[in-house]
């Protein structure tokens, strides 16, 4: 019975740490929701998360190997927020040599300190 109690305690502790890290807000991430043109898109980052002029990194899962089993997220372009629409969405302009697709990820680029 003692082993079960330890497992439950460890699971609960791990869940608390995971939630605390997930809610820390250290990195703002969103997704390309809708393409407006070949270089502009609505992204899932809104007021309180970004402001006009903030720089973004465009990320995409790139897969290699047989049956594309080895996938990792890599930067494929850069962008800038041109307009904050509301609390949930913004318009961003991207320089993406490999194109821009819906469901690409975006991440707020932290200014160098």
C-alpha positions as CSV (number, residue, x, y, z in Angstrom):
1,X,0.0,0.0,0.0
2,X,2.9,2.3,0.7
3,X,4.1,2.1,-2.9
4,X,0.7,3.2,-4.3
5,X,0.8,6.3,-2.0
6,X,4.3,7.2,-3.2
7,X,3.2,6.9,-6.8
8,X,0.1,9.0,-6.3
9,X,2.2,11.7,-4.5
10,X,4.9,11.7,-7.3
11,X,2.2,11.9,-9.9
12,X,0.5,14.8,-8.2
13,X,3.9,16.6,-7.7
14,X,4.8,16.1,-11.3
15,X,1.4,17.4,-12.5
16,X,1.9,20.6,-10.3
17,X,5.3,21.2,-11.7
18,X,4.1,20.7,-15.3
19,X,1.2,23.2,-14.8
20,X,3.5,25.7,-13.2
21,X,6.0,25.5,-16.1
22,X,3.2,25.6,-18.7
23,X,1.7,28.7,-17.2
24,X,4.9,30.6,-16.7
25,X,4.5,32.6,-19.9
26,X,8.2,32.6,-20.6
27,X,7.6,32.1,-24.4
28,X,4.6,33.3,-26.2
29,X,3.5,30.8,-28.9
30,X,0.6,30.8,-31.3
31,X,-0.4,29.4,-34.6
32,X,-1.1,30.7,-38.1
33,X,-4.9,30.7,-38.2
34,X,-5.6,32.1,-41.7
35,X,-3.5,33.3,-44.6
36,X,-4.5,36.7,-45.8
37,X,-1.9,36.7,-48.6
38,X,1.4,35.0,-49.5
39,X,3.2,37.0,-46.8
40,X,0.5,38.0,-44.3
41,X,-1.6,35.9,-42.0
42,X,-3.8,36.1,-38.9
43,X,-2.0,34.5,-36.0
44,X,-3.3,33.3,-32.7
45,X,-1.6,35.9,-30.5
46,X,-3.6,38.8,-29.3
47,X,-3.6,41.9,-27.1
48,X,-1.7,41.3,-23.9
49,X,0.6,38.8,-25.7
50,X,2.0,40.9,-28.6
51,X,1.9,44.5,-29.8
52,X,2.5,46.1,-33.2
53,X,6.2,45.9,-34.2
54,X,6.9,42.7,-32.1
55,X,9.1,40.2,-34.0
56,X,8.0,36.6,-34.6
57,X,9.7,33.4,-35.6
58,X,7.8,31.1,-38.0
59,X,8.2,27.4,-37.0
60,X,7.2,24.3,-38.8
61,X,7.5,20.5,-38.1
62,X,10.0,19.1,-40.6
63,X,10.2,15.3,-40.9
64,X,12.9,13.1,-42.3
65,X,13.6,9.4,-42.5
66,X,11.4,6.5,-43.5
67,X,7.7,7.1,-43.1
68,X,8.6,10.6,-41.7
69,X,9.0,9.3,-38.2
70,X,11.8,11.7,-37.2
71,X,10.1,15.1,-36.9
72,X,11.2,18.3,-35.2
73,X,10.1,21.9,-35.1
74,X,12.5,24.2,-37.0
75,X,12.4,27.9,-37.9
76,X,11.4,28.5,-41.5
77,X,10.9,32.3,-41.5
78,X,10.7,35.6,-39.6
79,X,7.8,38.0,-39.2
80,X,6.5,41.1,-37.5
81,X,3.2,42.0,-36.0
82,X,1.5,44.7,-38.1
83,X,-1.8,45.0,-36.3
84,X,-3.4,43.6,-33.1
85,X,-7.0,42.7,-34.0
86,X,-8.4,41.7,-30.6
87,X,-7.5,39.7,-27.5
88,X,-7.0,36.5,-29.5
89,X,-5.7,37.5,-32.9
90,X,-3.2,39.7,-34.7
91,X,-2.1,40.3,-38.3
92,X,1.6,39.5,-39.0
93,X,3.8,39.9,-42.1
94,X,6.3,37.1,-42.8
95,X,9.5,36.7,-44.8
96,X,9.3,32.9,-45.3
97,X,11.3,31.6,-48.3
98,X,9.6,28.2,-48.0
99,X,6.1,29.7,-48.0
100,X,3.6,30.3,-45.3
101,X,1.0,27.7,-44.4
102,X,-2.0,27.6,-42.0
103,X,-1.2,25.7,-38.9
104,X,2.5,26.8,-38.9
105,X,3.6,27.8,-35.4
106,X,4.7,31.3,-34.4
107,X,6.8,32.3,-31.5
108,X,7.5,35.8,-30.1
109,X,11.2,36.5,-30.6
110,X,12.7,37.8,-27.4
111,X,14.7,41.0,-27.8
112,X,18.4,40.5,-26.9
113,X,19.2,41.5,-23.4
